[in-house]
C-alpha cells in the first residue's frame, strides 16, 4: 500500500501547481511534463500518475474554495486532508495569485472566434468524485473572496456566452435545413427581460420550443455554477422544453454541453442560490 504523502511532498506539489497556475493566469506557456520531471526530483519516488492525481486533487480543492484552477487538470475528489489544509494556507498567503485571479475573472469578455461553431458541442462531463468520510469538507469557501462567484457575476461574460449560444443554435437549425426556425431564434433575456427563467428561445427540428438557460465560464466543464430559484422553478414546470447550456473554456477554447429537463434531475444542487454540479 502506498505511503501517505508527507507535508514536504505536499508543499512541493502545491508550489509546482501554483507556478503553473500563475503562468496560466498571465497567459505564459508552460510544459506540464517538464514540471512533473522537476517535481519528481523533490518527491519520494512518486510515479507520474500519482503526481497527476495530486494535481487534480488540488484543482478540486481550489473549486471548493471558490478559486480559479488549471483547467487542464480535471478536478478529482477524495483527497488527503493535509492537502486541503496546505492549499488553503497557500491561498491565504499568496496575494499575487489572488490579484491575478481577480483580474482574470473580472475581465471584459468578447465573443470567441471558432472555425466551425457546430463542433463546439460536446457530451456532458463525468461527475467529479466528491470527498467522503473524514475528508468531507464544507463547500462554502473559507476565504473571503469567491472568485468563481465573481466570474459568474461578470455580465460581459454572461452576455458573450448567450450570444455564442444564439449563433450555435442558428447554425444548428440551418444545418438541419430549418432556416425558417433559425430566423425565429431569440435572445429573450434581451428582448423580453431576465425574469423568464431562461435566456434564449430556440427550437427542436420538429418546431417544438427549446428554452435555453446559458451559464458561461472560462474554466473547465466541471466548474460549478449558480442558478436562481426562478430558473429552477421554470425548469421543473417546463422540463420537457428546458435546456441548460454550459459554455466552458470560453476565453481560450470554447465548448458547450447541455442537459435537458428539470435542473434538480440533471445537477446536484446546494442551496445558496443553488450551487450546481454535474450529477
Order of alpha helices (4+ residues) and beta strands (2+ residues): alpha-alpha-alpha-alpha-alpha-alpha-alpha-alpha-alpha-beta-beta-beta-alpha-beta-beta-alpha-beta-beta
